[in-house]
Amino acid sequence: MTIFKNKTFKKTFNCKLFKEANFLAIFFHIPDAEKNLDIFKDDNFFLTLKDFVNYHEAQISLSFNEKSEKGLKILIPLAEMKEPEGVRNIVIEREAYERPDFFDFDLFTKRQTDSRLNEMRLKDIVYTVFDTETTGLDTRNDEIISIGAVRIVNGRILCGEKFDQLVDPKMNIPLESEKFHGINDEMVQGKPDIKEVLPLFYKFSKDTVLVAHNAAFDMKMFSMKEVETGIKFNNPVLDTLLLALIVYPMHEKHNMAAIASFAGVDIVGRHTAIGDASATAGIFLKLIPLLAKKGIHTLNDAINASKNTLYSKLKY
């Protein structure tokens, strides 16, 4: 570790290895050298680790340990997990009812886009930013009970173009779910069912790019209703969770509340579909210029960058 010695004038450093989610994390801390951590921004430093990073498909970022000491963290995907052929989804569970991080690596490959749209700048595209509330977190057996969406045009949220609809799930809403989003059986009784609502949302979002936080969960819920409704969404999709991993790699939490805090976005109506959709739209608009600083300007850039985030390198 000669570069540490030459740049920080320290002969020793602390190294801690631990498991973080589905990764092996390596955290380096150089005592009393925090003021010199600009070395991590030095291209020569990264080149020193280039072979290591490429071989292990790792990610390096500035981070903090449990003592709030600044250091260097390296995330390395753990050993391959064997799953039946065709399984493309992974779910990283969280505490309580908070929606798990849900990743579907076909999310970006089974979409209809043309070259003109792919090369459009992110700030020039028309988006439908949406969220769903459900009876639970099981995409196979739970039902959608609310869809909310807002429109972004020319880099601005259009206050007059919203989609906000409760859905009768034709099943009882568990108390655990009701405590989370506040929607109970009485509120959805008599509301249109998914066979009526999903075609309306399809029409609302037609010819736009879909944006959601943890988008794979919502898109999976939609895909489970393709046979019943005859509706199949082929819109391009961007996920603010994955985009935030690109913009804020140094932060460990990338849930909506955490990203909103990083981005300076206030969430009004948390855990309502329209409230979370509005917050996601605000977050997305904050991410666009930060993505541009990383050379991500077009829809194609954003999709490719999303596919190359660390989670997409996990082998399942």
N, C-alpha and C positions, 0 to 999 in steps of 0.2 A: 504494500500500500504506500509506495513511495510518494505518490501525488499528495496524499494526506500530509505526510511529513513536510514536504517542500512548501505546501501552500498554507498549512496551519501551524507549522513549527511544533507539532505534537508528535511524540514517538509512539503513543498508544491510543487505542480507541476501544469502545465497548461494542460488542456485537451480541444481539439477542435474536434467536430463532424461535418462531411460534407459528401455530396454525391460525389463519384468519379466513373464515368462511371456507372456500374451497381452494385456498392458496397456502403455500409455504411463504411466510413473511420473514424477511431478514432486515433487522433495524440496526443501523450503524449510528453510534453517537460518539462524537469527539469531545471530551470534557473541556469546557471553557473555550470552545472554538466556534460558538454560534455566530459570532460577528464575521467569521470568515467563510460562511457557508455559501457565499456567492460562487465558490469554486464549482458548485454543482450545476451552475448555469454555463460553465465553460465547455465549449464544444469538445475540447481536447479530453476533458474528463470523461465525457460520454463515449468518446472513441476508445478510451482505455477499456471500457466495459462492453464495447459493441459486440464482440464475439460471444461473450457470456450471455448477454441479453438476447441476442438472436437465437442462440442455440436452445435456450430454455424458454423462449417466448415470454420473457419476463417484462415487468414494468418497474421503472424507477421513479421515485418522487420524493420531494421533501415531506416530512411528516413530523409528528410529535409523539413521544412515548407517554406512559402513564404519569410521568413527573413533569409533563409539559416541556421537556427538553427537545429542541429541534435536532433532527438528524436525517439520515438517508434511509429510506425503506425500499426494499426490493421484494416484489411479489412474483412468485414462481408458481405456475399451475401445478397441482399435485398429480400423482400418477393417474393414468387413464382408468376410467370406470367403465366396466363392461355392461352394456345394455342391449336389448334386442335391436336388430337392424330396423331402421325406420324411426326410432325414437329420437325426436328432435327437441324436446322441451326439457328444461331444467327449472326447478323451483328452489329458491333459497328462502327458507322459512324465517319469519320474524316472530317476535314475542306477541302474545295475545292475539287480537283479531287483525292487526295491521296487515294489509295486503302483502303477500310475499313478492319478492322480486321474481318475475317470471320471464324466462327467455326462450324464444322460439327462433332458431337460426334460419328458418325458412321465411321469416318475416320480410326479408328484403329481396328474396329471390323469386317469389311467385306473384309479382306485381306487374301491371301493364304500364309502362312508361314509354314515351317517345324521346328521341334524341333532343328535340327542342326543349322539352320540359327538364330533362336531365341536366342540360347546360344552363338553365336559368339560374340567376342569382337567388339565394335564399330570401333576400329581402323583397324580391319582386314576385314571389309565388303567392297564390291564393291558398289559404289553409283552412281546414276545419279542425279545430282543436276540441277534443271531446273527452268524456269520462263516463264510466258506467258505475252504478251501484248494483250489488247482487245479493242474493239470499245467503251466500257463503262464498268460500274460496275454492270450491271443487268445480273446475270448469266442465266436468262431465255431468254432474248431477244438480248443480245449483242453477238458478235462473236470474236473468236480468230484471231488476225492478225499477231502474231509472236510467235514462240517457240524457246527458246534458252536453251542449256544444256551443262554441262561439266561432265567429269567422274572423280571420286576419286577412286584410287586403292592404297592399302597399305599406306593410310594416306597421299597421295600426289595427287594433281590435275594433270591429264595427259593433257599436252598442245596440243597433237596431236589428242585427241578424243573430238570433239565438235559437237554439233548439233545447227545450226543457220539458221532458215528458216522463211521468210515472207510468209503470208497466205492471199489469196484473200478472204475477208469476204463476197463477193457478196452483199455488202451494202455500203453506204457512211459512211466514218469515220467522226464523229462529230468534229467540230473545237476544242471543249473543250478537247477532247481526244488527238487530234493531238498536241495541245500545251503541253500536258503532256509527250508523248513519241516520238513525232517528226515524226510519220508515217502518211503519207497522202495517198489519193486515188491513186495518180499517182504511188507511190512506190509499191503498192500491185497489180496494174493492170497487168494482165497476169501471176501472180504468181500462183502456184498450190493452189487448195482450200483445205479445211480441210479434205475432203474425201481422198485426196492424201497424205497430210502431216501427219495426225495422225497415220496411219499405219506405216509410216517411223519412227516416234518417238517411237512408241510402240516397233518396232524392235530394235531401238537403246537402249532402256531402259530395254529390256527383261532380266530377271534373275538378276536384280539389285534392290537395295532398293532406292526408290525415296526420294529426299529431296528437300524441297522448303520452302520459307518464306511465311507464311500465306497460307500454302499448300491447305487448304480446298477450297479456292477460285479457284485455278487452277484445282484441282481435280473435283470440281463441273462443271467447264467449260467443262472438258473432258467427264464427265458422261452425260452431256446434248447432246453429239454427239454420244452416243453409238448406237442408232437406225440408224442414218444416215451413220455411218462409219463401224458399226459392231465391233468396238474396245472397249474392256472393260479392264481397268487397275486393276489388282489384286495385284500389287506389294505392299509390305509393304511400309509405308510412314512415314517419320519423318518431323516434322515442326520446323524450327529454331525459330519461334516466341514462341512456347510453351516451347521449350528447354531453350530459353533465360529467360523465366519467372522463370524457375527453378534455373538457374545460377545467374541471376541478379534480385532477387526479390525486392531489395531496390530501383530500378529505376522505375520511373513511365512510361517512354516511352519505347516501345519495337518494334518500327518500324525499318525497315532495317538500316536507317541512324543512328539511335540512337545505335543500337546493334553493328554496324560496328565501331562506335566511342568507345564504351566500350571495344570491342575486339581488337582494333588497326588494323582494316582492311580498306584499301583504296578502294573506289568504283570508278571504271573506267567505264564510259558508263552508268550512272544511268538512270533508266527508259527505258533501252533497255533490251530485254529478255536475250541476251547473257551476257550483262554487269551485270545485277542483278543476273543471275545464277552464274557467276564467283564470285561475292561478297558473295553470299550465301554460296558457297563452302568454301571460305576463313573463313567466320564466323563459319560454322559448324566444321571445323578443329580446330578452337580455342576453341569451346565449348566442344569437346570430352574430353580433359584432365580435364577441370573444372567440367564436369559431373562425371568423375571418382572420383574426390575428394568428391563427394556427394554419392558415392557408386553406381553410375550408370555406369556399365561396358559393358553390353550386349545390343543387340537389344531389347530383351524382357524387360530389365530394363528401357530402354529409352521410349518404348511404354507405359509401365505401369506408369512411372513417368509423361508422357505427359497427360495420362488420368486422373491423379490425380492433375493436376494444378488447380489453383483456378477457372479459367473460366469454367472448366468442372464440377464444383460443382454448378453452376447456374442452377436453375430449370426452364426449358422452356417447 
